[in-house]
């Protein structure tokens, strides 16, 4: 729905017995507007202790109806992508002015 605030939560878990430094990249869907202090693209470093989980949230709304792409979050370590869903896939979002 347009003008409804949506949110995404990205969770990253370190399944190793050693601390890991990771870089997280996430972005709001195309056509969306960030709200609640979120930004269009969010990139930051996280230091995860052994077997720890970190979460990040971001919020947005769609000012117009349409079909928009949402690209998956990615995790990098040492400049190389080490985790994502299908690297070339994106989710197609269908946004409407009202419920059918």
Buried (B, 14 or more C-beta within 10 A) or exposed (E): EEEEEBEBEBEBEBEEEEEBEBBBBBBBBBBBBBBEEBEEEBEEEBEBEEEBEBEBEBBBBBEEBEEBEBBBBBBBEEEEEEBBEEEEEBEEBEBEEEEE
